[in-house]
Amino acid sequence: MMVHFDYYPKDLPRVRMLENRLKSAIKRAGVGELGETELHIDGNDGYLYMYGPDPDRLYVVVSPILKSSKLMTEAEVTKWHGPRTETFMMRRDGMR
């Protein structure tokens, strides 16, 4: 699963806190692992990568954490189901 989000270099401490929360929740639930986070040097584009055998279960575990972060406002989520992908915008208003 990949989450594409907007960030600015000043947000780096918040990104690191979010990574720690995600890593802990994923491990506790046994649904996969948090991969490397990609942050473009000039800011603006960030990517969180998470891996697990069931992207739907992984999303159920991480979505409350993602939605609680202002960094994830209008983030784009891509879930891979084998060769099929599902991409959607994450909203903090309880939808998706």
N, C-alpha and C positions, 0 to 999 in steps of 0.2 A: 504494500500500500504506500502511496506517495501523497504528501500534502504539500501543495505549493501555496506560499503565503508571502505577503509583503512585509518587509521589515526595514529598519534603518540601523546603521551601526550602533547608535545609542541604545538600541533594544537588545543588544547581545546578552546582558545579564538575564533578561527576561526569557530569552531563547534558551539559555543554559538551564534555568530553573524549570522551564517547561519540559526540556529533555529529561531531566532527572525524575520529574513526576511521571512522565510517560514510561520511562525505563522501569521504574518501580512497579507501576500498575500492570504492565505487560508481563513482567516476571512473576508477580504475585498471582496473576490469573493463569499463567502457563499457556499463553496464546501465541507466543513468538518472541521476537526481539526487536529492539530499536536499532536501526542501522546508523550509518554516518549521516549527519546533517550537512547539507550543502548550503552555504551562505555566500552569495556573490559579494566580492570585495567592495564594490561600489554601492552596496545596499540594494534595496528594493526587492530582490528575489531570494527567497529562502525555500528549501525543500527538506522535509522530514521524510525519512524512509523507514518503514516498519515491515517486518517480514514474519510470516506465520502460515501454517497450513490452511487456515480458514479466514479469509479476509473479512468476512461478515462478523465472525466472533471477535476478531481483532478490533474492528471498528466499534463494536458494542462496548468494549473495554475502554478504548481511548477517546471516543467521542465526547463524553462528559468533560474530560480534562481539556480537550482541544476547545470545546465550546466555552469553557470558562476563561479562556485567555483572549484578551483584546487583540493579541497578535493574529488570531485566527479569523478575525472579521473578514468575511468574503474569501476565505481560503478555498482552494479547489482540491478536492479529494479524488484520487484515482485508485480504484481497487482492481486488482487483477484476479480473474477467475480462470486460470489456465490461459487459453488464447484470447478469451473475451475480457474486455475492460469495461468498467463502469466509472464514469466521471461525473461529478456533481459539485455544486457550490455548497460549502458548509455555511449554515446560518446560526447565529447565536440565539435566535428567537424560538428555539424549540423545534424548528423544522429541520428535516434531514440531518 
